[in-house]
Amino acid sequence: MRAARITRTRPAVSRRSACEWGKPPAQKTALRFDVAGGLCIALRGYAARIGRVRCAAPLATVLRVTRCAHATLFGASLAMACRTDSRWRWSRLLLRSGLCLGVAAASSAFAGSGDLSASASATFAAVTPDHPISLPLDSGAHPAFRTEWWYATGWLNTPDNQPLGFQITFFRSATGHDPADPSAFAPSQLIIAHAALSDPALGHLVHDQRIARQGFGLAYAKPANTDVKLDAWKIIRAADGHYDVSADASGFSLHLVLTPTQTPLIQGERGYSRKGPRPEQASYYYSEPQLRVTGSVMRPAAGGSVRDTIVTGTAWLDHEWSSTLLDADAIGWDWLGANLTDGSALMAFRVRRRDGRALWAHATLRRPDGQVTTFGPDQVDFTPVRTWRSPHTGASYPVAMVVRTGALTWQLNPLMDDQELDSRQSTGAVYWEGAERVSRAGVDAGRAYLELTGYAGALRIGTR
């Protein structure tokens, strides 16, 4: 399961203008503007092809750049310009169609009351139990499905044996826009990314987010093999199966290599993973636990500086895609992915009703010898032991838990409490995603990540 990610209130887009313009930039080779409702759009890189374009007289204007108070897509500063004579002229431009409204339409795929807000007439592929996952082919994108994510988390160790936690997640969301539209500006897919670093020396999570519609080689999720990119952020699966992860985020960075030590763990029934009482409330889902991590991170230090740190560690990767995921009565979920010290791997989740009771639950335990045991809804429990109240949002999260899978119980305690990720600038959700220590009967049993969603507001991901 992945947090997200996809609950937002519909932005109040102005009927007068879908964009706001500010002062002209110092250079005229990029375009950036704000869509009313809070989404900042930037087209760095494409500017080389569209900059200094001669325009028809009614549009003989240069689009102004505005300072972006929200997520800056593609990291960028500025560009598209139209030339009327021998000089550049800047003015306020009212657009009721074309590029600006096209971007606004793309952003609306993540807006809506109660659902993914894709076109009501859109038809997405269904998840069914008769199509088993096939790897490595299914490690790539599945654009016919409504939503998809690649998610990696892990525990890192510094040379002085200090623990860190990391998360990087890439989302692909189909907007419902006509897939036959040949325009390069057609907002058919959105790419979103979250990155985070848990550092007890700071005492709080540092995180960043990006969002863009797919296109122009700047943002994409390719089929047939994991190759997902959003500007300089990326996760790529190499021919030998290792993953290259890179994210230069605001105030920190991740440059990691994740190398498999075990075969992928296919979840559910050959990859068909139920998420609710109805058969269509399901996803295709596999995991890659016990990934060996090498690389480096840049992390905040005293005085506002950053320091480069060589790291090693162990990670967990999930890949999941679906079109109808949650029951209408679901408010969120709790999810656990644990790399255990004996080489075992444990995945467990519960989907919660609005009254707090479990709507659905499932767990998978793979032993070091490869033996897999699954646990049904009546065999999985998540029991809160201690809650933490966020000073940022006021949400309360059960950051310490006891998880039961059959006759086995697992105690979870966080690396630190403040691991809340506010992704309202990209997916609209606020969730807790944190590094956890795992023990059994007081004995260390492994390291994990715990995801807690729906505590700061109900999620909606393809509900039905």
C-alpha positions as CSV (number, residue, x, y, z in Angstrom):
1,M,0.0,0.0,0.0
2,R,1.2,3.5,-0.5
3,A,0.1,6.7,0.9
4,A,-1.2,9.1,-1.3
5,R,-1.9,10.1,-2.2
6,I,-4.9,11.1,-3.9
7,T,-7.3,13.1,-1.9
8,R,-7.7,16.8,-2.6
9,T,-10.3,19.4,-2.3
10,R,-11.1,20.9,-5.7
11,P,-9.1,24.1,-6.3
12,A,-11.2,27.2,-6.8
13,V,-10.1,28.1,-10.3
14,S,-10.9,31.6,-11.3
15,R,-13.3,32.0,-14.1
16,R,-11.5,35.1,-15.2
17,S,-8.1,33.7,-15.6
18,A,-6.5,30.3,-15.0
19,C,-3.0,31.7,-14.6
20,E,-1.3,34.5,-12.7
21,W,1.7,36.3,-14.0
22,G,4.4,38.2,-12.2
23,K,7.5,40.2,-13.1
24,P,9.4,39.4,-16.3
25,P,12.4,37.2,-15.8
26,A,16.0,38.2,-16.3
27,Q,16.3,35.6,-19.1
28,K,13.8,34.6,-21.7
29,T,14.4,30.9,-22.1
30,A,11.9,29.2,-19.8
31,L,8.3,29.4,-18.7
32,R,6.8,29.2,-15.3
33,F,3.4,30.1,-14.1
34,D,0.9,29.4,-11.4
35,V,-2.4,27.7,-12.0
36,A,-5.1,29.2,-9.8
37,G,-5.6,26.8,-6.9
38,G,-1.9,26.5,-6.1
39,L,-0.1,24.4,-8.7
40,C,3.2,25.8,-10.1
41,I,4.0,24.8,-13.6
42,A,7.5,25.1,-15.2
43,L,8.7,24.0,-18.6
44,R,12.4,24.0,-18.3
45,G,14.2,22.1,-21.0
46,Y,11.3,22.4,-23.5
47,A,12.1,26.1,-23.6
48,A,14.8,25.6,-26.1
49,R,12.2,24.5,-28.6
50,I,9.5,27.0,-27.8
51,G,11.4,30.0,-26.7
52,R,11.4,33.2,-28.9
53,V,8.6,32.0,-31.0
54,R,7.0,34.6,-33.3
55,C,3.3,34.9,-32.5
56,A,0.2,36.2,-34.2
57,A,-0.6,39.8,-33.4
58,P,-3.4,39.0,-30.8
59,L,-0.9,36.9,-28.8
60,A,2.0,39.2,-29.3
61,T,2.9,39.0,-25.7
62,V,5.5,37.3,-23.5
63,L,4.2,35.2,-20.6
64,R,5.4,36.6,-17.3
65,V,6.9,34.4,-14.6
66,T,5.7,34.5,-11.1
67,R,7.4,33.4,-7.9
68,C,6.0,30.0,-7.1
69,A,4.9,29.6,-3.5
70,H,4.1,25.9,-4.0
71,A,5.7,23.0,-5.7
72,T,8.1,24.0,-8.5
73,L,7.8,21.5,-11.3
74,F,11.0,20.5,-13.0
75,G,12.9,22.8,-10.6
76,A,12.8,25.7,-12.9
77,S,12.8,29.2,-13.8
78,L,11.5,30.3,-17.1
79,A,10.5,30.8,-20.5
80,M,8.3,31.0,-23.5
81,A,8.3,34.2,-25.3
82,C,6.6,35.7,-28.3
83,R,8.2,38.5,-30.3
84,T,6.3,41.3,-32.0
85,D,9.0,43.5,-33.3
86,S,12.6,44.4,-32.3
87,R,11.9,44.4,-28.6
88,W,10.4,42.1,-25.9
89,R,7.1,43.3,-24.5
90,W,5.6,42.0,-21.2
91,S,2.0,42.2,-20.3
92,R,-0.8,40.4,-18.5
93,L,-2.3,37.7,-20.6
94,L,-5.7,36.2,-20.2
95,L,-5.9,32.6,-21.4
96,R,-9.2,30.7,-21.7
97,S,-7.8,27.9,-23.8
98,G,-4.5,26.4,-24.9
99,L,-1.4,25.7,-22.7
100,C,-2.5,27.2,-19.4
101,L,-5.9,25.6,-19.3
102,G,-4.4,22.3,-20.5
103,V,-2.1,22.3,-17.5
104,A,-5.1,23.2,-15.3
105,A,-7.0,20.2,-16.7
106,A,-4.0,18.0,-15.9
107,S,-3.8,19.2,-12.3
108,S,-7.5,18.5,-11.8
109,A,-6.9,14.8,-12.1
110,F,-5.7,15.0,-8.5
111,A,-8.5,17.3,-7.4
112,G,-12.0,16.3,-6.5
113,S,-14.4,15.5,-3.7
114,G,-14.2,11.8,-3.0
115,D,-12.4,10.4,-6.0
116,L,-9.5,10.7,-8.4
117,S,-11.5,13.2,-10.4
118,A,-10.6,11.6,-13.8
119,S,-13.1,12.1,-16.6
120,A,-16.4,10.5,-15.7
121,S,-16.5,8.8,-19.1
122,A,-12.9,7.4,-18.7
123,T,-12.5,3.6,-18.7
124,F,-9.5,2.2,-16.9
125,A,-8.2,-1.4,-17.0
126,A,-9.5,-3.7,-14.3
127,V,-7.5,-5.8,-11.8
128,T,-8.5,-9.4,-12.1
129,P,-7.0,-12.6,-10.5
130,D,-6.5,-14.3,-13.9
131,H,-3.5,-12.1,-15.0
132,P,-0.5,-13.1,-12.8
133,I,2.4,-10.7,-12.5
134,S,5.3,-11.4,-14.9
135,L,8.7,-10.0,-14.1
136,P,10.7,-8.2,-15.2
137,L,8.1,-7.0,-17.8
138,D,5.7,-5.9,-15.1
139,S,8.3,-3.8,-13.4
140,G,7.5,-1.0,-15.9
141,A,4.5,1.3,-16.1
142,H,0.9,0.2,-16.8
143,P,-0.7,3.4,-18.3
144,A,-4.1,1.7,-18.8
145,F,-4.6,1.5,-15.1
146,R,-5.7,4.5,-13.1
147,T,-2.9,4.8,-10.5
148,E,0.5,3.2,-9.9
149,W,3.5,3.7,-7.7
150,W,7.1,2.6,-7.1
151,Y,8.0,3.0,-3.5
152,A,11.4,2.4,-1.8
153,T,12.1,2.8,1.9
154,G,15.0,1.7,4.1
155,W,17.3,2.1,7.0
156,L,20.7,3.6,6.4
157,N,23.9,3.5,8.5
158,T,26.5,6.2,8.5
159,P,30.3,5.6,8.9
160,D,29.9,6.5,12.6
161,N,27.0,4.0,12.9
162,Q,24.3,6.6,13.1
163,P,20.9,5.4,11.8
164,L,18.9,7.2,9.1
165,G,15.7,6.4,7.3
166,F,14.8,7.2,3.7
167,Q,11.8,7.2,1.4
168,I,11.4,7.8,-2.3
169,T,8.1,7.2,-4.1
170,F,7.1,7.9,-7.7
171,F,3.4,7.9,-8.7
172,R,1.8,7.7,-12.1
173,S,-1.8,8.8,-12.4
174,A,-4.0,8.5,-15.5
175,T,-6.2,11.6,-15.8
176,G,-8.9,10.1,-18.1
177,H,-7.9,12.4,-20.9
178,D,-8.5,10.9,-24.4
179,P,-5.4,8.7,-25.0
180,A,-5.8,9.1,-28.7
181,D,-5.0,12.8,-28.4
182,P,-1.7,13.2,-30.3
183,S,-0.8,16.5,-28.7
184,A,2.4,16.7,-26.8
185,F,0.5,18.9,-24.3
186,A,-2.2,16.3,-23.8
187,P,-2.5,15.8,-20.0
188,S,-3.0,12.0,-20.1
189,Q,-0.6,11.0,-17.3
190,L,0.7,12.8,-14.2
191,I,4.0,11.9,-12.6
192,I,4.4,12.7,-8.9
193,A,7.4,12.1,-6.6
194,H,8.0,12.3,-2.8
195,A,11.3,12.0,-1.1
196,A,12.1,12.1,2.6
197,L,15.0,11.6,5.1
198,S,14.6,10.7,8.7
199,D,17.6,11.9,10.8
200,P,17.4,11.7,14.6
201,A,20.1,14.4,14.8
202,L,17.4,16.8,13.4
203,G,14.5,15.3,15.3
204,H,12.1,15.8,12.4
205,L,11.5,14.5,8.9
206,V,12.9,16.5,5.9
207,H,10.9,16.0,2.8
208,D,10.2,17.3,-0.7
209,Q,7.7,16.7,-3.5
210,R,7.4,17.1,-7.3
211,I,4.5,16.9,-9.7
212,A,4.3,17.2,-13.5
213,R,2.4,15.8,-16.4
214,Q,4.2,13.3,-18.5
215,G,6.0,14.6,-21.6
216,F,8.9,16.2,-23.3
217,G,11.4,13.8,-21.8
218,L,11.2,15.7,-18.5
219,A,8.7,13.4,-16.7
220,Y,7.8,9.9,-17.6
221,A,7.1,6.3,-16.5
222,K,8.2,3.9,-19.1
223,P,6.6,0.4,-19.7
224,A,8.4,-3.0,-19.7
225,N,11.1,-2.0,-17.1
226,T,11.3,0.4,-14.1
227,D,12.4,3.7,-15.6
228,V,10.6,6.6,-13.9
229,K,11.8,10.2,-14.0
230,L,10.6,13.6,-12.9
231,D,13.2,16.2,-13.9
232,A,16.4,15.1,-12.0
233,W,14.6,12.7,-9.7
234,K,14.6,9.1,-11.0
235,I,14.5,5.4,-10.2
236,I,15.8,3.1,-12.9
237,R,16.1,-0.7,-12.9
238,A,19.3,-1.9,-14.6
239,A,19.7,-5.1,-16.6
240,D,21.1,-7.0,-13.6
241,G,18.1,-6.0,-11.5
242,H,19.7,-3.3,-9.3
243,Y,18.0,0.1,-8.9
244,D,19.6,3.5,-9.3
245,V,17.8,6.0,-7.2
246,S,18.5,9.8,-7.4
247,A,16.7,12.8,-5.9
248,D,18.2,16.2,-5.4
249,A,15.6,17.6,-3.1
250,S,15.2,20.8,-1.1
251,G,17.8,20.7,1.7
252,F,18.9,17.1,1.1
253,S,19.6,14.5,-1.5
254,L,19.5,10.8,-2.1
255,H,21.9,9.0,-4.4
256,L,21.5,5.3,-3.8
257,V,22.0,1.9,-5.4
258,L,19.5,-0.8,-4.3
259,T,20.8,-4.4,-5.1
260,P,18.5,-7.4,-4.8
261,T,19.6,-10.2,-2.4
262,Q,16.4,-12.2,-2.8
263,T,13.8,-12.9,-5.5
264,P,10.8,-10.6,-5.7
265,L,7.9,-11.4,-3.3
266,I,4.7,-11.6,-5.3
267,Q,1.9,-10.5,-3.0
268,G,-1.6,-11.9,-2.8
269,E,-2.7,-14.5,-5.4
270,R,0.1,-14.4,-8.0
271,G,0.1,-10.6,-7.6
272,Y,-3.7,-10.1,-7.3
273,S,-3.9,-8.3,-3.9
274,R,-7.3,-7.7,-2.4
275,K,-7.9,-4.4,-0.6
276,G,-11.5,-4.8,0.3
277,P,-14.6,-7.1,0.4
278,R,-15.4,-6.7,-3.3
279,P,-13.2,-8.5,-5.8
280,E,-12.6,-5.3,-7.9
281,Q,-11.1,-3.6,-4.8
282,A,-7.7,-4.9,-5.5
283,S,-4.3,-4.1,-7.0
284,Y,-1.5,-5.9,-8.7
285,Y,1.3,-5.9,-6.1
286,Y,4.8,-7.2,-5.6
287,S,7.7,-6.4,-3.3
288,E,11.5,-6.6,-3.3
289,P,12.6,-6.9,0.3
290,Q,16.1,-7.2,1.7
291,L,17.7,-4.9,-0.9
292,R,21.3,-4.1,-0.1
293,V,21.9,-0.3,-0.2
294,T,25.1,1.6,-1.0
295,G,25.5,5.3,-1.9
296,S,25.4,8.7,-0.3
297,V,23.0,11.2,1.1
298,M,23.3,15.0,1.6
299,R,21.6,15.9,4.9
300,P,21.0,19.1,6.8
301,A,23.7,20.1,9.3
302,A,24.1,22.9,11.8
303,G,23.9,26.5,10.6
304,G,21.8,25.6,7.6
305,S,24.6,23.8,5.8
306,V,24.4,20.3,4.3
307,R,26.9,17.5,4.5
308,D,27.6,14.6,2.2
309,T,27.5,11.2,4.0
310,I,28.4,7.8,2.7
311,V,25.8,5.2,3.7
312,T,25.0,1.5,3.6
313,G,21.8,-0.2,4.6
314,T,18.8,-2.3,3.7
315,A,15.7,-1.3,1.8
316,W,12.3,-2.5,0.7
317,L,10.7,-1.7,-2.7
318,D,7.0,-2.0,-3.5
319,H,5.4,-1.7,-6.9
320,E,1.6,-1.5,-7.1
321,W,-1.0,-0.5,-9.7
322,S,-4.8,-0.5,-9.7
323,S,-7.9,1.2,-11.0
324,T,-10.3,0.6,-8.1
325,L,-8.5,0.3,-4.7
326,L,-10.6,1.4,-1.7
327,D,-14.1,0.7,-0.5
328,A,-16.3,3.8,-0.1
329,D,-16.3,3.2,3.7
330,A,-12.5,3.2,3.9
331,I,-10.8,6.2,5.5
332,G,-7.1,5.0,5.2
333,W,-4.7,2.2,6.0
334,D,-1.8,1.1,8.1
335,W,1.0,-0.7,6.3
336,L,4.2,-2.4,7.4
337,G,7.2,-3.6,5.4
338,A,9.8,-5.3,7.6
339,N,13.3,-6.6,6.7
340,L,13.9,-9.1,9.5
341,T,17.3,-9.9,10.9
342,D,17.2,-13.6,10.0
343,G,16.5,-12.7,6.3
344,S,12.8,-13.0,6.5
345,A,10.4,-10.4,5.0
346,L,7.1,-9.4,6.5
347,M,4.4,-7.3,4.8
348,A,1.1,-6.5,6.7
349,F,-1.7,-4.0,6.2
350,R,-5.1,-3.2,7.3
351,V,-7.7,-0.9,5.6
352,R,-9.6,1.1,8.3
353,R,-13.3,2.0,8.3
354,R,-14.5,5.4,9.4
355,D,-15.2,4.0,12.8
356,G,-11.7,2.7,13.2
357,R,-12.5,-0.9,12.7
358,A,-10.7,-3.0,10.1
359,L,-12.4,-3.2,6.8
360,W,-9.8,-5.5,5.3
361,A,-6.4,-6.9,6.3
362,H,-3.7,-9.2,5.0
363,A,-0.1,-10.2,5.7
364,T,2.6,-12.2,4.0
365,L,5.7,-13.7,5.8
366,R,8.5,-15.2,3.7
367,R,11.1,-17.2,5.6
368,P,14.8,-17.2,4.7
369,D,14.3,-20.6,3.0
370,G,11.7,-19.1,0.7
371,Q,8.6,-20.6,2.4
372,V,5.7,-18.1,2.2
373,T,2.8,-17.9,4.7
374,T,-0.2,-15.7,4.1
375,F,-2.6,-14.4,6.7
376,G,-6.3,-13.5,6.1
377,P,-8.4,-10.6,7.5
378,D,-9.2,-12.4,10.7
379,Q,-5.5,-13.2,11.4
380,V,-4.1,-9.7,11.2
381,D,-4.4,-7.0,13.9
382,F,-2.8,-3.6,14.4
383,T,-3.0,-2.5,18.0
384,P,-1.8,1.1,18.9
385,V,0.5,1.3,21.9
386,R,1.4,5.0,21.8
387,T,0.3,8.0,19.7
388,W,2.1,11.1,18.7
389,R,0.3,14.4,17.9
390,S,1.8,16.4,15.1
391,P,2.6,20.0,16.0
392,H,2.4,20.8,12.2
393,T,-1.1,19.5,11.4
394,G,-2.7,18.4,14.7
395,A,-3.2,14.9,13.5
396,S,-2.5,12.0,15.9
397,Y,-0.7,8.9,14.7
398,P,-0.2,5.5,16.4
399,V,3.5,5.5,15.9
400,A,4.2,2.6,18.2
401,M,2.2,-0.6,17.4
402,V,1.8,-4.2,18.1
403,V,1.1,-6.2,14.9
404,R,-0.3,-9.7,15.1
405,T,0.0,-12.1,12.1
406,G,-1.5,-15.4,13.2
407,A,0.2,-16.6,16.3
408,L,3.2,-14.2,15.9
409,T,3.3,-10.7,17.4
410,W,5.7,-7.9,16.4
411,Q,6.4,-4.8,18.5
412,L,7.1,-1.6,16.5
413,N,8.9,1.5,17.9
414,P,9.8,4.5,15.7
415,L,13.3,5.8,15.1
416,M,11.7,9.2,16.0
417,D,8.2,10.5,16.3
418,D,8.1,13.4,13.8
419,Q,8.0,11.5,10.5
420,E,4.9,13.1,9.1
421,L,4.9,14.0,5.4
422,D,2.7,16.8,4.1
423,S,2.1,16.2,0.4
424,R,-0.8,18.6,0.0
425,Q,1.2,20.4,-2.8
426,S,1.2,17.3,-4.9
427,T,-1.3,14.6,-4.0
428,G,-3.3,16.4,-1.4
429,A,-2.6,13.9,1.4
430,V,-0.9,14.2,4.8
431,Y,0.5,10.9,6.1
432,W,3.0,9.4,8.5
433,E,5.8,7.4,6.9
434,G,8.4,6.3,9.3
435,A,11.4,4.1,10.1
436,E,10.6,1.6,12.9
437,R,12.5,-0.9,15.0
438,V,10.9,-4.4,15.1
439,S,11.2,-6.7,18.2
440,R,9.6,-9.8,19.5
441,A,9.4,-10.5,23.2
442,G,11.9,-7.7,23.8
443,V,14.5,-9.1,21.3
444,D,15.5,-7.1,18.3
445,A,14.0,-8.7,15.2
446,G,14.6,-6.3,12.3
447,R,14.0,-2.9,10.7
448,A,10.8,-1.7,9.0
449,Y,8.8,1.2,7.6
450,L,5.3,1.9,8.9
451,E,2.8,3.9,6.8
452,L,-0.2,5.5,8.5
453,T,-2.8,7.2,6.2
454,G,-6.2,8.7,6.8
455,Y,-5.4,10.1,10.3
456,A,-5.2,13.7,9.0
457,G,-8.2,13.3,6.6
458,A,-9.8,10.5,4.7
459,L,-8.1,9.2,1.6
460,R,-9.8,8.5,-1.7
461,I,-8.0,6.4,-4.3
462,G,-10.3,4.9,-6.9
463,T,-13.1,4.3,-4.4
464,R,-16.1,2.3,-5.4
